[in-house]
Amino acid sequence: MRLRSVLKWVSLGMLLYTLSAMVNTTTSMSIAASNTLTDEQNAHQQALFHKFDQLHTEQVILVTAANKKTFKGTLQIYNKQNGNWKLQIAALPVVLGKNGVGKIKEGDGKTPLGTYSLGTAFGTASKPTGLKVNYQPHTSQDYWVDDVSSNDYNQKVTESGNPNQHWASYERMDNPLYKYGMVVNYNTDPIIKGKGSAIFMHIWRASNRPTDGCIALSEANLLKVLQAIDPAKSPKIRIGTVSAR
């Protein structure tokens, strides 16, 4: 190859390298800028963290819907470390009640708003690895009672006989959507008949199919959440809207 051709290709290579470096630098600057909060966003975040500080917990599972009528939302997990709140799990998609959020009564198809403690994890499958929380296996003899006339209302009951002889309404816990799940302690202390029952985090049917009031995620994301929950931090789940978290 002639010297002039060699110099031409070397010059072209140096030009491409320089352009690549400029693009990478610009991209890095854009990413850094996109992660920088505006003053307004920072104020909202600090207000949210101030609310977290009132919950007597070091871990918050934050579920946020865009408004009260939507069934789609996100779930994030925050941990308090060295006095500061840190994001542990970034926004995961969830589906909520078919009639939105703001549960009032049994059968209204809404997910509760507010802050709640968490009950046991459960499932029809074996206990997943990495769980810190208690795990309760469920079988075909396990039911969750939503019969408002029953003293078993909003409780899990194991029954070997015919459930129809005991309750007018119930959920079978031997359910593919309950392969893994976790109880949200809504209407549990005290239990008020008719206020709503069987509020869980569980596996969704699909990303575009709502629940009857629960919080549902993909199986992979649900496992990620369950593995992140740390009972030593007294975790709480907080359910709200963008305008009122």
ROSE-4610 file (N, C-alpha, C; in Angstrom, 1 decimal, always signed):
// ROSE-4610
residu = [M/M/M/R/R/R/L/L/L/R/R/R/S/S/S/V/V/V/L/L/L/K/K/K/W/W/W/V/V/V/S/S/S/L/L/L/G/G/G/M/M/M/L/L/L/L/L/L/Y/Y/Y/T/T/T/L/L/L/S/S/S/A/A/A/M/M/M/V/V/V/N/N/N/T/T/T/T/T/T/T/T/T/S/S/S/M/M/M/S/S/S/I/I/I/A/A/A/A/A/A/S/S/S/N/N/N/T/T/T/L/L/L/T/T/T/D/D/D/E/E/E/Q/Q/Q/N/N/N/A/A/A/H/H/H/Q/Q/Q/Q/Q/Q/A/A/A/L/L/L/F/F/F/H/H/H/K/K/K/F/F/F/D/D/D/Q/Q/Q/L/L/L/H/H/H/T/T/T/E/E/E/Q/Q/Q/V/V/V/I/I/I/L/L/L/V/V/V/T/T/T/A/A/A/A/A/A/N/N/N/K/K/K/K/K/K/T/T/T/F/F/F/K/K/K/G/G/G/T/T/T/L/L/L/Q/Q/Q/I/I/I/Y/Y/Y/N/N/N/K/K/K/Q/Q/Q/N/N/N/G/G/G/N/N/N/W/W/W/K/K/K/L/L/L/Q/Q/Q/I/I/I/A/A/A/A/A/A/L/L/L/P/P/P/V/V/V/V/V/V/L/L/L/G/G/G/K/K/K/N/N/N/G/G/G/V/V/V/G/G/G/K/K/K/I/I/I/K/K/K/E/E/E/G/G/G/D/D/D/G/G/G/K/K/K/T/T/T/P/P/P/L/L/L/G/G/G/T/T/T/Y/Y/Y/S/S/S/L/L/L/G/G/G/T/T/T/A/A/A/F/F/F/G/G/G/T/T/T/A/A/A/S/S/S/K/K/K/P/P/P/T/T/T/G/G/G/L/L/L/K/K/K/V/V/V/N/N/N/Y/Y/Y/Q/Q/Q/P/P/P/H/H/H/T/T/T/S/S/S/Q/Q/Q/D/D/D/Y/Y/Y/W/W/W/V/V/V/D/D/D/D/D/D/V/V/V/S/S/S/S/S/S/N/N/N/D/D/D/Y/Y/Y/N/N/N/Q/Q/Q/K/K/K/V/V/V/T/T/T/E/E/E/S/S/S/G/G/G/N/N/N/P/P/P/N/N/N/Q/Q/Q/H/H/H/W/W/W/A/A/A/S/S/S/Y/Y/Y/E/E/E/R/R/R/M/M/M/D/D/D/N/N/N/P/P/P/L/L/L/Y/Y/Y/K/K/K/Y/Y/Y/G/G/G/M/M/M/V/V/V/V/V/V/N/N/N/Y/Y/Y/N/N/N/T/T/T/D/D/D/P/P/P/I/I/I/I/I/I/K/K/K/G/G/G/K/K/K/G/G/G/S/S/S/A/A/A/I/I/I/F/F/F/M/M/M/H/H/H/I/I/I/W/W/W/R/R/R/A/A/A/S/S/S/N/N/N/R/R/R/P/P/P/T/T/T/D/D/D/G/G/G/C/C/C/I/I/I/A/A/A/L/L/L/S/S/S/E/E/E/A/A/A/N/N/N/L/L/L/L/L/L/K/K/K/V/V/V/L/L/L/Q/Q/Q/A/A/A/I/I/I/D/D/D/P/P/P/A/A/A/K/K/K/S/S/S/P/P/P/K/K/K/I/I/I/R/R/R/I/I/I/G/G/G/T/T/T/V/V/V/S/S/S/A/A/A/R/R/R]
num = [1/1/1/2/2/2/3/3/3/4/4/4/5/5/5/6/6/6/7/7/7/8/8/8/9/9/9/10/10/10/11/11/11/12/12/12/13/13/13/14/14/14/15/15/15/16/16/16/17/17/17/18/18/18/19/19/19/20/20/20/21/21/21/22/22/22/23/23/23/24/24/24/25/25/25/26/26/26/27/27/27/28/28/28/29/29/29/30/30/30/31/31/31/32/32/32/33/33/33/34/34/34/35/35/35/36/36/36/37/37/37/38/38/38/39/39/39/40/40/40/41/41/41/42/42/42/43/43/43/44/44/44/45/45/45/46/46/46/47/47/47/48/48/48/49/49/49/50/50/50/51/51/51/52/52/52/53/53/53/54/54/54/55/55/55/56/56/56/57/57/57/58/58/58/59/59/59/60/60/60/61/61/61/62/62/62/63/63/63/64/64/64/65/65/65/66/66/66/67/67/67/68/68/68/69/69/69/70/70/70/71/71/71/72/72/72/73/73/73/74/74/74/75/75/75/76/76/76/77/77/77/78/78/78/79/79/79/80/80/80/81/81/81/82/82/82/83/83/83/84/84/84/85/85/85/86/86/86/87/87/87/88/88/88/89/89/89/90/90/90/91/91/91/92/92/92/93/93/93/94/94/94/95/95/95/96/96/96/97/97/97/98/98/98/99/99/99/100/100/100/101/101/101/102/102/102/103/103/103/104/104/104/105/105/105/106/106/106/107/107/107/108/108/108/109/109/109/110/110/110/111/111/111/112/112/112/113/113/113/114/114/114/115/115/115/116/116/116/117/117/117/118/118/118/119/119/119/120/120/120/121/121/121/122/122/122/123/123/123/124/124/124/125/125/125/126/126/126/127/127/127/128/128/128/129/129/129/130/130/130/131/131/131/132/132/132/133/133/133/134/134/134/135/135/135/136/136/136/137/137/137/138/138/138/139/139/139/140/140/140/141/141/141/142/142/142/143/143/143/144/144/144/145/145/145/146/146/146/147/147/147/148/148/148/149/149/149/150/150/150/151/151/151/152/152/152/153/153/153/154/154/154/155/155/155/156/156/156/157/157/157/158/158/158/159/159/159/160/160/160/161/161/161/162/162/162/163/163/163/164/164/164/165/165/165/166/166/166/167/167/167/168/168/168/169/169/169/170/170/170/171/171/171/172/172/172/173/173/173/174/174/174/175/175/175/176/176/176/177/177/177/178/178/178/179/179/179/180/180/180/181/181/181/182/182/182/183/183/183/184/184/184/185/185/185/186/186/186/187/187/187/188/188/188/189/189/189/190/190/190/191/191/191/192/192/192/193/193/193/194/194/194/195/195/195/196/196/196/197/197/197/198/198/198/199/199/199/200/200/200/201/201/201/202/202/202/203/203/203/204/204/204/205/205/205/206/206/206/207/207/207/208/208/208/209/209/209/210/210/210/211/211/211/212/212/212/213/213/213/214/214/214/215/215/215/216/216/216/217/217/217/218/218/218/219/219/219/220/220/220/221/221/221/222/222/222/223/223/223/224/224/224/225/225/225/226/226/226/227/227/227/228/228/228/229/229/229/230/230/230/231/231/231/232/232/232/233/233/233/234/234/234/235/235/235/236/236/236/237/237/237/238/238/238/239/239/239/240/240/240/241/241/241/242/242/242/243/243/243/244/244/244/245/245/245]
x = [+0.8/+0.0/+0.9/+0.5/+1.3/+1.2/+2.3/+2.3/+1.2/+0.8/-0.3/-1.6/-1.9/-3.1/-3.1/-1.9/-1.8/-2.1/-1.6/-1.8/-3.3/-3.9/-5.4/-6.2/-5.9/-6.7/-6.4/-5.2/-4.8/-5.6/-5.6/-6.3/-7.8/-8.4/-9.8/-10.1/-9.2/-9.4/-9.4/-8.5/-8.4/-9.6/-10.2/-11.4/-12.6/-12.7/-13.8/-13.7/-12.5/-12.2/-12.6/-12.3/-12.6/-14.1/-14.8/-16.2/-16.9/-16.4/-17.0/-16.8/-15.6/-15.4/-16.3/-16.6/-17.5/-18.9/-19.3/-20.7/-20.8/-19.8/-19.9/-19.9/-19.1/-19.1/-20.4/-21.0/-22.3/-23.4/-23.4/-24.3/-24.2/-23.0/-22.8/-23.3/-23.1/-23.6/-25.1/-25.7/-27.2/-27.8/-27.1/-27.6/-27.5/-26.4/-26.2/-27.2/-27.5/-28.5/-29.9/-30.2/-31.5/-31.7/-30.6/-30.7/-30.7/-30.6/-30.5/-31.9/-32.3/-33.7/-33.8/-34.9/-35.2/-35.5/-35.5/-35.8/-37.2/-38.1/-39.5/-39.5/-38.9/-38.8/-38.1/-37.1/-36.4/-37.2/-38.0/-38.9/-40.0/-40.5/-41.5/-40.9/-39.7/-39.0/-38.8/-38.3/-38.0/-39.3/-40.4/-41.7/-42.1/-41.9/-42.2/-41.4/-40.1/-39.2/-39.6/-40.1/-40.6/-41.8/-42.7/-43.8/-43.3/-42.3/-41.7/-41.2/-40.6/-40.1/-41.1/-42.4/-43.5/-44.0/-43.5/-44.1/-43.5/-42.4/-41.8/-41.3/-40.6/-40.1/-38.8/-38.0/-36.8/-36.9/-38.1/-38.3/-39.7/-39.9/-41.2/-41.3/-42.4/-42.8/-43.8/-43.5/-44.3/-45.0/-46.4/-47.2/-47.9/-47.7/-48.3/-49.1/-50.3/-51.2/-51.2/-51.4/-51.4/-52.6/-53.7/-54.9/-55.8/-56.9/-57.8/-58.5/-58.6/-59.5/-58.7/-57.4/-56.6/-56.3/-56.1/-55.7/-54.2/-53.5/-52.0/-51.2/-50.1/-49.3/-47.8/-47.1/-45.7/-45.4/-44.4/-44.0/-42.5/-42.1/-40.7/-40.4/-39.2/-38.8/-37.7/-37.9/-36.9/-36.5/-35.2/-34.6/-34.0/-34.0/-33.4/-32.0/-31.0/-29.6/-28.8/-28.3/-27.5/-28.3/-29.6/-30.4/-31.0/-30.7/-31.2/-31.9/-33.0/-33.7/-33.1/-32.9/-32.2/-33.2/-33.2/-34.0/-33.3/-34.0/-33.5/-33.9/-35.2/-35.7/-36.5/-36.1/-36.7/-38.1/-38.8/-40.2/-40.5/-41.3/-41.7/-43.2/-43.7/-45.1/-46.0/-47.1/-48.1/-49.5/-50.4/-51.8/-52.6/-53.6/-54.4/-55.8/-56.7/-58.1/-58.7/-59.7/-60.4/-61.1/-61.4/-62.1/-61.2/-59.9/-58.9/-58.5/-58.3/-57.8/-58.8/-58.8/-59.6/-60.7/-60.3/-61.3/-62.1/-63.4/-64.4/-65.1/-65.4/-66.2/-65.9/-66.4/-66.2/-66.8/-66.0/-66.5/-66.6/-66.0/-66.0/-64.9/-64.1/-63.1/-62.0/-61.7/-60.7/-59.6/-58.4/-57.2/-57.2/-57.0/-57.0/-55.9/-56.2/-55.2/-54.7/-53.5/-53.0/-51.8/-51.4/-50.2/-50.5/-49.9/-50.2/-48.9/-49.0/-47.9/-48.2/-47.2/-47.3/-47.4/-48.2/-48.3/-47.3/-47.7/-46.8/-46.8/-45.6/-45.6/-46.2/-46.7/-47.3/-47.2/-47.6/-47.6/-47.9/-48.2/-48.4/-47.1/-46.1/-44.8/-43.9/-42.8/-41.9/-41.3/-40.9/-40.3/-39.2/-39.3/-38.2/-36.9/-35.8/-34.5/-34.4/-33.7/-33.4/-34.5/-35.5/-36.6/-36.1/-36.4/-36.1/-37.4/-38.6/-39.9/-40.4/-41.3/-41.9/-42.7/-42.7/-43.4/-44.3/-45.6/-46.6/-47.1/-46.8/-47.3/-48.8/-49.4/-50.9/-51.2/-52.3/-52.8/-54.2/-54.8/-56.2/-57.2/-56.7/-57.6/-57.5/-56.8/-56.7/-57.6/-58.3/-59.3/-59.1/-59.5/-59.5/-61.0/-61.6/-63.0/-63.4/-64.3/-64.8/-66.3/-66.9/-68.3/-68.5/-69.2/-69.3/-70.2/-70.9/-71.7/-71.0/-69.7/-69.0/-68.0/-67.9/-66.9/-65.4/-65.3/-64.0/-63.7/-64.5/-64.3/-62.9/-62.3/-61.0/-59.9/-60.0/-59.0/-58.8/-57.6/-57.3/-57.7/-58.4/-58.9/-58.5/-58.0/-57.8/-59.0/-59.6/-60.8/-60.8/-60.9/-60.8/-62.1/-63.2/-64.5/-65.0/-66.3/-66.9/-67.0/-66.2/-66.3/-67.6/-68.5/-69.8/-70.7/-70.4/-71.2/-70.8/-69.7/-69.3/-69.4/-69.2/-69.2/-69.9/-70.6/-71.3/-70.3/-69.1/-68.2/-66.8/-65.8/-64.4/-63.5/-62.2/-61.2/-60.4/-60.2/-59.3/-57.9/-57.1/-55.7/-54.8/-55.4/-54.7/-55.0/-54.3/-54.6/-53.3/-53.2/-52.0/-51.5/-52.4/-52.0/-51.3/-51.6/-51.0/-49.9/-49.2/-48.0/-47.0/-47.0/-46.3/-47.1/-47.1/-47.8/-47.5/-48.1/-47.8/-49.1/-49.4/-50.6/-50.3/-51.2/-51.2/-52.2/-51.8/-52.6/-53.7/-54.6/-55.7/-56.9/-57.5/-58.7/-58.5/-57.4/-57.0/-57.0/-56.9/-56.8/-57.5/-58.8/-59.7/-60.2/-60.8/-61.5/-62.9/-63.2/-64.6/-65.3/-66.4/-67.1/-67.6/-67.3/-67.8/-66.9/-65.8/-64.8/-63.9/-63.8/-62.9/-62.0/-61.6/-60.9/-59.9/-59.0/-58.1/-57.3/-56.6/-55.7/-54.3/-53.8/-52.5/-51.6/-50.3/-49.5/-49.4/-49.6/-49.5/-49.2/-49.1/-48.7/-49.9/-49.6/-50.7/-51.1/-52.3/-52.8/-52.0/-51.9/-51.2/-51.1/-50.2/-49.9/-51.1/-52.1/-53.2/-54.5/-54.4/-55.6/-55.6/-56.6/-56.6/-57.0/-56.9/-57.3/-58.6/-59.0/-60.3/-60.0/-58.7/-58.4/-57.0/-56.3/-55.0/-53.9/-52.7/-51.5/-50.8/-50.7/-50.2/-49.0/-48.0/-46.8/-46.5/-45.6/-45.1/-44.4/-44.3/-43.7/-42.3/-41.5/-40.1/-40.0/-40.8/-40.8/-41.3/-42.3/-42.9/-41.8/-41.1/-40.0/-38.9/-38.6/-37.6/-38.1/-39.4/-39.9/-39.9/-40.4/-40.4/-39.0/-38.0/-36.7/-36.1/-36.6/-36.0/-36.6/-37.8/-38.5/-37.7/-37.4/-36.6/-37.4/-37.9/-38.7/-38.0/-36.7/-35.9/-36.1/-36.5/-36.7/-38.1/-39.0/-40.4/-41.0/-41.0/-41.5/-43.0/-43.3/-44.6/-44.9/-46.1/-46.5/-47.4/-47.0/-47.8/-48.4/-49.7/-50.4/-51.1/-50.7/-51.3/-51.3/-51.6/-51.6/-50.4/-50.1/-49.1/-49.3/-50.5/-50.8/-50.9/-51.0/-51.2/-50.5/-49.1/-48.4/-48.1]
y = [-1.2/+0.0/+1.2/+2.2/+3.4/+4.2/+5.0/+5.8/+6.8/+7.4/+8.4/+7.7/+6.4/+5.7/+5.3/+4.9/+4.6/+5.8/+7.0/+8.2/+8.6/+8.3/+8.6/+7.8/+6.5/+5.6/+5.9/+6.3/+6.6/+7.9/+8.9/+10.1/+9.9/+9.0/+8.6/+7.9/+7.0/+6.3/+7.3/+8.2/+9.2/+10.1/+10.4/+11.2/+10.5/+9.2/+8.4/+8.2/+8.0/+7.8/+9.1/+10.3/+11.5/+11.8/+11.5/+11.6/+10.7/+9.4/+8.5/+9.0/+9.5/+10.0/+11.2/+12.0/+13.2/+12.7/+11.7/+11.2/+10.5/+9.7/+9.1/+10.1/+11.2/+12.2/+12.9/+13.2/+13.9/+13.0/+11.7/+10.8/+10.7/+10.6/+10.6/+11.8/+13.0/+14.2/+14.2/+13.7/+13.7/+12.8/+11.6/+10.7/+11.3/+12.0/+12.6/+13.7/+14.5/+15.5/+15.0/+13.8/+13.3/+12.7/+12.4/+11.9/+13.0/+14.2/+15.4/+15.9/+16.0/+16.4/+17.9/+18.4/+19.9/+20.2/+21.5/+22.0/+21.5/+21.5/+21.1/+19.6/+18.8/+17.4/+17.0/+17.7/+17.5/+17.8/+18.9/+19.3/+18.2/+17.7/+16.6/+15.4/+15.0/+13.9/+14.0/+15.2/+15.4/+15.4/+15.9/+15.8/+14.3/+13.5/+12.1/+11.4/+11.7/+11.1/+11.5/+12.8/+13.2/+12.4/+12.0/+11.2/+9.8/+9.3/+8.0/+8.0/+9.1/+9.2/+9.1/+9.3/+9.2/+7.8/+6.9/+5.6/+4.6/+5.0/+4.1/+2.8/+3.0/+1.9/+2.3/+1.3/+1.6/+1.0/+0.6/+0.1/+0.4/+1.0/+1.4/+0.8/+0.0/-0.5/+0.5/+1.3/+2.4/+2.0/+2.0/+1.7/+3.0/+3.4/+4.6/+4.4/+4.9/+5.0/+6.4/+6.6/+7.9/+8.7/+8.0/+8.7/+7.6/+8.0/+7.1/+6.1/+6.4/+5.6/+4.6/+4.7/+3.8/+2.5/+1.4/+0.1/-0.1/+0.8/+0.6/+1.5/+1.0/+1.8/+1.2/+1.7/+1.3/+0.9/+0.1/-0.2/+0.0/+0.7/+1.0/+0.6/+0.3/+0.0/+0.9/+1.6/+2.5/+1.9/+2.0/+1.6/+2.9/+2.9/+4.0/+3.5/+4.2/+3.8/+5.0/+4.9/+6.0/+7.3/+7.1/+8.3/+8.9/+8.3/+8.8/+7.7/+8.1/+7.2/+6.9/+5.7/+5.3/+4.3/+4.5/+3.7/+2.3/+1.3/-0.1/-0.8/-0.6/-1.2/-0.1/+0.2/+1.2/+0.7/+1.6/+1.4/+0.2/-0.7/-1.9/-1.8/-2.2/-2.1/-3.0/-2.5/-3.3/-3.0/-4.0/-3.7/-3.8/-2.9/-2.7/-3.1/-2.7/-3.0/-2.5/-3.3/-2.9/-1.6/-1.1/+0.2/+1.2/+0.9/+1.9/+1.7/+2.8/+2.7/+3.5/+3.2/+3.9/+3.0/+1.8/+0.8/+1.3/+1.0/+1.3/+0.1/-0.8/-2.0/-3.2/-4.3/-5.6/-5.6/-6.1/-6.2/-5.0/-3.9/-2.7/-2.6/-3.7/-3.7/-2.7/-2.2/-1.2/-1.7/-1.1/-1.4/-0.3/-0.7/+0.2/+1.3/+2.5/+3.6/+3.6/+4.1/+4.2/+3.4/+3.3/+2.6/+1.4/+0.2/-1.0/-1.8/-2.6/-3.5/-4.7/-5.6/-6.8/-8.1/-9.0/-10.3/-11.3/-12.5/-13.6/-13.7/-14.1/-14.6/-16.0/-16.3/-17.6/-18.1/-19.3/-19.8/-21.2/-21.7/-23.1/-23.8/-23.0/-23.5/-23.6/-24.2/-24.3/-22.9/-22.7/-21.4/-21.0/-19.8/-19.4/-19.1/-19.2/-18.9/-17.4/-17.1/-15.7/-14.9/-15.6/-14.9/-14.7/-13.5/-13.3/-13.4/-13.3/-13.3/-14.7/-14.8/-16.1/-16.5/-17.8/-18.3/-19.5/-19.3/-20.3/-21.1/-22.3/-23.1/-23.3/-23.2/-23.3/-24.6/-25.2/-26.4/-26.2/-27.3/-27.2/-27.2/-27.3/-27.2/-25.8/-24.9/-23.6/-22.6/-21.7/-20.8/-19.4/-18.4/-17.1/-16.6/-16.4/-16.2/-14.7/-14.5/-13.1/-13.0/-14.0/-14.1/-13.1/-12.0/-10.9/-11.4/-12.5/-13.0/-13.9/-14.3/-15.3/-14.7/-15.5/-15.1/-15.3/-16.0/-16.2/-15.1/-14.1/-13.1/-12.5/-12.4/-11.8/-12.6/-13.9/-14.8/-16.0/-16.5/-17.8/-18.9/-19.9/-21.1/-22.3/-23.3/-24.7/-25.5/-26.1/-26.9/-28.1/-29.3/-30.5/-30.9/-30.3/-30.7/-29.8/-29.7/-28.9/-27.5/-26.6/-25.2/-24.5/-25.0/-24.4/-24.7/-25.6/-25.9/-24.9/-24.1/-23.2/-21.8/-21.4/-20.0/-19.8/-18.7/-18.3/-17.8/-17.3/-16.8/-17.0/-17.3/-17.6/-17.6/-17.5/-17.7/-18.9/-19.7/-20.9/-20.4/-20.7/-20.3/-21.2/-22.3/-23.2/-22.6/-21.6/-20.7/-20.4/-20.5/-20.2/-18.8/-17.8/-16.5/-16.3/-17.4/-17.4/-18.4/-18.6/-19.4/-18.8/-17.5/-16.7/-15.5/-15.1/-13.9/-13.4/-12.4/-11.8/-11.1/-11.3/-10.6/-9.2/-8.3/-6.9/-6.8/-6.3/-6.3/-5.1/-5.2/-4.3/-4.9/-4.1/-4.5/-5.8/-5.8/-7.0/-6.7/-5.4/-5.2/-3.8/-3.8/-5.0/-5.3/-6.5/-6.9/-6.3/-5.5/-4.9/-5.6/-6.3/-7.0/-6.1/-6.4/-5.7/-4.6/-4.3/-3.3/-3.7/-5.0/-5.5/-6.6/-7.5/-8.7/-9.2/-10.1/-10.8/-9.8/-8.9/-8.0/-8.5/-8.9/-9.5/-8.8/-9.0/-8.9/-10.3/-10.4/-11.7/-11.6/-12.7/-12.7/-12.2/-11.4/-10.8/-11.8/-11.6/-12.4/-11.9/-10.6/-9.9/-8.5/-7.8/-6.4/-5.5/-6.0/-5.2/-5.7/-6.6/-7.1/-6.8/-6.0/-5.6/-6.7/-6.4/-7.4/-7.0/-7.7/-7.3/-6.4/-6.0/-5.1/-5.3/-6.4/-6.7/-5.9/-6.1/-5.5/-6.7/-6.7/-7.8/-7.4/-8.3/-8.0/-9.3/-9.2/-10.4/-11.3/-12.5/-13.5/-13.1/-12.7/-12.4/-11.2/-10.2/-8.9/-9.2/-10.0/-10.3/-11.0/-11.9/-12.6/-11.6/-10.7/-9.7/-8.8/-8.5/-7.7/-8.6/-9.8/-10.6/-10.9/-11.0/-11.3/-10.0/-8.8/-7.6/-7.2/-7.7/-7.3/-7.9/-7.0/-7.4/-7.1/-8.2/-8.0/-7.2/-7.3/-6.5/-5.0/-4.6/-3.1/-2.7/-3.6/-3.2/-2.7/-3.4/-2.8/-2.4/-1.4/-1.0/-0.8/-1.1/-0.8/+0.5/+1.4/+2.7/+2.8/+2.9/+2.9/+4.3/+4.9/+6.3/+6.6/+7.8/+8.3/+9.3/+9.7/+10.6/+11.9/+12.4/+13.7/+13.5/+12.3/+12.1/+10.7/+10.8/+9.6/+9.7]
z = [+0.0/+0.0/+0.0/-0.8/-0.9/+0.4/+0.7/+1.9/+2.0/+0.8/+0.9/+1.3/+0.9/+1.2/+2.7/+3.2/+4.6/+5.5/+5.1/+5.9/+5.8/+4.6/+4.5/+5.5/+5.6/+6.5/+7.9/+8.3/+9.6/+10.0/+9.1/+9.4/+9.6/+8.7/+8.9/+10.2/+10.6/+11.9/+13.0/+13.0/+14.1/+14.2/+13.0/+13.0/+13.6/+13.2/+13.7/+15.2/+15.7/+17.1/+17.9/+17.3/+17.9/+18.0/+16.9/+16.9/+17.9/+18.0/+18.9/+20.4/+20.7/+22.0/+22.3/+21.3/+21.5/+21.8/+21.0/+21.2/+22.6/+23.0/+24.3/+25.5/+25.3/+26.3/+26.4/+25.2/+25.2/+25.8/+25.5/+26.1/+27.6/+28.1/+29.5/+30.2/+29.6/+30.1/+30.1/+29.1/+29.0/+30.1/+30.3/+31.3/+32.7/+33.0/+34.2/+34.5/+33.4/+33.5/+33.8/+33.1/+33.3/+34.7/+35.4/+36.8/+37.8/+37.4/+38.3/+38.5/+39.8/+40.1/+40.0/+39.5/+39.6/+41.0/+41.3/+42.7/+43.1/+42.1/+42.5/+42.8/+41.9/+42.2/+43.5/+43.8/+45.0/+46.2/+46.1/+47.2/+47.4/+46.3/+46.4/+47.1/+46.7/+47.2/+48.7/+49.1/+50.5/+51.3/+50.7/+51.4/+51.6/+50.5/+50.6/+51.7/+51.7/+52.7/+54.1/+54.3/+55.6/+56.0/+55.1/+55.4/+55.8/+55.1/+55.5/+56.9/+57.3/+58.7/+59.8/+59.4/+60.4/+60.5/+59.7/+59.7/+60.6/+61.3/+62.3/+61.5/+60.5/+59.7/+59.0/+58.6/+57.8/+56.4/+56.0/+54.7/+54.3/+53.1/+52.6/+51.2/+51.0/+49.7/+49.2/+48.2/+47.8/+46.5/+46.6/+45.4/+45.0/+43.7/+43.2/+42.0/+42.0/+40.8/+40.3/+39.0/+38.4/+39.0/+39.2/+39.8/+40.4/+41.0/+41.7/+40.8/+39.5/+38.7/+37.8/+37.8/+37.0/+37.7/+36.9/+37.5/+37.3/+36.8/+36.5/+37.5/+37.9/+38.8/+38.8/+39.8/+39.9/+41.4/+41.6/+43.0/+43.1/+44.2/+44.5/+45.9/+46.2/+47.6/+48.0/+49.2/+49.8/+51.1/+51.4/+52.7/+53.3/+54.6/+55.4/+55.8/+55.4/+55.6/+56.2/+57.4/+58.0/+58.0/+58.3/+58.5/+57.2/+56.0/+54.8/+54.0/+53.3/+52.5/+51.1/+50.8/+49.5/+48.7/+47.4/+46.6/+46.4/+46.8/+46.7/+45.4/+45.1/+43.9/+43.1/+41.9/+41.1/+40.6/+40.0/+39.7/+38.8/+39.4/+38.7/+38.4/+37.2/+36.9/+37.7/+38.1/+38.9/+38.3/+38.5/+38.3/+39.6/+39.6/+40.8/+40.6/+41.5/+41.4/+40.1/+39.6/+38.3/+38.3/+39.5/+39.7/+40.3/+40.3/+40.8/+42.2/+42.9/+44.3/+45.2/+46.5/+47.4/+47.9/+48.3/+48.8/+49.9/+49.9/+50.9/+51.5/+50.6/+51.1/+50.3/+50.8/+50.1/+48.7/+47.8/+46.4/+45.6/+46.0/+45.2/+44.1/+44.1/+43.0/+43.1/+44.3/+44.5/+45.4/+45.2/+46.0/+47.2/+48.4/+49.5/+49.3/+49.8/+49.9/+51.4/+51.6/+53.0/+53.2/+54.5/+54.9/+55.8/+55.5/+56.2/+56.4/+57.5/+57.7/+56.8/+56.8/+55.9/+56.8/+56.3/+56.9/+56.4/+56.4/+55.9/+54.4/+53.9/+52.5/+52.4/+51.2/+51.1/+49.6/+49.4/+48.0/+47.9/+46.7/+46.5/+46.1/+45.7/+45.4/+46.6/+46.5/+47.6/+47.9/+49.2/+49.6/+48.7/+48.1/+47.2/+48.0/+47.3/+48.0/+48.2/+49.3/+49.5/+50.3/+50.7/+51.5/+53.0/+53.5/+54.9/+55.7/+55.0/+55.7/+55.9/+56.8/+57.0/+55.7/+55.5/+54.3/+54.6/+54.2/+54.6/+53.3/+53.2/+52.0/+52.1/+50.9/+50.8/+50.0/+50.4/+49.7/+49.2/+48.7/+48.2/+49.4/+50.6/+51.7/+52.4/+51.8/+52.4/+51.6/+52.4/+51.9/+52.6/+51.8/+52.5/+52.4/+53.6/+53.7/+53.5/+52.5/+52.3/+52.5/+53.2/+53.5/+54.7/+54.5/+55.5/+56.7/+56.5/+57.7/+58.5/+58.1/+58.9/+59.9/+61.0/+62.0/+61.5/+60.3/+59.7/+58.7/+58.6/+57.6/+57.6/+56.4/+56.2/+57.0/+57.0/+57.6/+56.7/+56.8/+56.1/+57.0/+56.4/+57.2/+56.4/+57.1/+56.5/+56.8/+55.7/+55.9/+54.9/+55.6/+54.8/+54.2/+54.7/+54.2/+53.0/+52.8/+51.8/+52.2/+51.6/+52.0/+51.9/+50.9/+50.7/+51.9/+52.7/+53.9/+55.1/+54.9/+55.9/+55.6/+54.3/+53.9/+52.6/+52.5/+51.3/+50.2/+50.7/+49.7/+50.3/+49.4/+49.8/+48.6/+48.9/+47.8/+48.1/+47.0/+47.1/+47.0/+48.0/+48.0/+47.1/+46.6/+45.7/+44.3/+43.9/+42.7/+42.0/+40.7/+40.0/+40.3/+40.5/+40.8/+42.2/+43.0/+44.3/+44.5/+43.3/+43.4/+44.4/+44.4/+45.4/+45.8/+47.0/+47.4/+48.8/+49.2/+50.5/+51.0/+52.2/+52.8/+53.1/+52.7/+53.1/+54.3/+55.4/+56.6/+56.5/+55.5/+55.4/+56.2/+57.0/+57.7/+58.5/+59.3/+60.1/+61.6/+62.0/+63.4/+63.8/+64.0/+64.1/+62.7/+62.6/+61.4/+61.4/+60.4/+60.3/+59.2/+59.5/+58.4/+57.4/+56.1/+55.0/+54.5/+55.2/+54.8/+53.7/+53.5/+52.5/+53.0/+52.1/+52.6/+51.5/+51.9/+51.0/+50.1/+50.7/+50.0/+50.0/+48.9/+48.8/+47.7/+47.7/+46.6/+46.0/+44.7/+44.0/+42.6/+41.8/+40.4/+39.6/+38.6/+37.7/+36.6/+36.1/+35.0/+33.7/+33.6/+32.5/+32.9/+32.2/+32.5/+32.2/+31.4/+31.1/+31.7/+32.7/+33.3/+34.8/+35.3/+36.7/+37.6/+38.9/+40.0/+40.5/+41.6/+42.3/+43.4/+43.6/+44.7/+45.2/+44.7/+45.1/+44.3/+44.7/+43.9/+43.3/+41.9/+41.2/+40.3/+40.2/+39.5/+38.6/+37.7/+37.1/+38.1/+37.8/+38.8/+39.1/+38.1/+38.4/+39.3/+39.0/+39.8/+41.2/+41.3/+42.7/+43.5/+42.9/+43.7/+44.1/+43.2/+43.5/+44.7/+44.8/+45.9/+47.2/+47.1/+48.3/+48.9/+48.0/+48.5/+49.1/+48.7/+49.2/+50.6/+50.9/+52.1/+53.3/+54.3/+55.4/+56.7/+57.4/+58.6/+59.7/+59.7/+60.7/+60.6/+59.4/+59.2/+59.4/+60.0/+60.2/+58.9/+57.8/+56.6/+56.5/+55.8/+55.6/+54.1/+53.7/+52.3/+52.3/+51.4/+51.4/+49.9/+49.9/+48.6/+48.4/+47.3/+47.1/+45.6/+45.3/+43.9/+43.8/+42.5/+42.3/+43.1/+43.1/+43.8/+45.3/+45.8/+47.3/+47.6/+47.8/+48.2/+49.6]
